[in-house]
Amino acid sequence: MGDQRDLIEQDPGFQAWSGTKEERLRRIAAETEALGRLPETGEVAWIHDPSA
């Protein structure tokens, strides 16, 4: 599942996952499946638009 090591002090407050878009989507799907339910906001992943 999402890991506290993904959180950092600098903006946006988390470390981006490496890999391709498809790899990151598979990770989200796998971590959601392992959770056994729909996740709460931020429980599995954060989504950030750097242009926002």
C-alpha positions, 0 to 999 in steps of 0.5 A, spaced: 500 500 500 501 507 499 507 508 504 509 513 509 516 514 505 512 517 499 511 523 504 516 529 504 516 536 507 517 539 500 511 541 496 507 538 494 508 533 500 509 527 497 514 523 492 512 521 485 512 514 484 517 512 478 515 508 472 510 509 466 503 511 466 501 504 466 505 502 471 503 507 476 495 505 474 497 498 475 500 500 482 494 504 484 489 498 482 493 493 486 494 497 492 486 498 492 485 491 491 489 489 497 485 494 501 479 490 499 475 496 499 475 503 495 480 507 498 479 514 502 482 520 499 490 519 500 490 512 502 493 509 496 495 515 492 495 522 491 494 525 484 497 532 483 497 537 477 503 541 477 500 546 472 495 547 477 
